[in-house]
Amino acid sequence: WNTAVGLAADLALAAAVPVARWVEYLTPSPYIEEIIATPFKLDEQGLLTIPTSAGLGIELDPAGLAKFTNVPLTM
C-alpha cells in the first residue's frame, strides 16, 4: 500500500528516470484520496498526471489527515 505522499514521490522519481514507465496506483484508497486537497485522477487513457506544483506537487488536507491520526494537526 501507499499514501498520496508516496505516490507523488513515486511519480516524481519515475519522471526523472528515463527507463521508468509505470507507477503502481491502487484505488480506491483513503490513504491516497483523502489526505490531499486535490486527489489524483486518471485521465482518459488511464494515466496519472505528474504534479507540477512546488515540492512533490501535492497539498496535504489537514481534515483528511486527522481521520488517520489521533494527534491534532494544524497547517
Summary of the structure (lengths in Angstrom):
residues: 75
radius of gyration: 13.0
end to end distance: 25.5
largest distance: 41.1
contacts: 173
relative contact order: 0.22
helix: 29%
strand: 5%
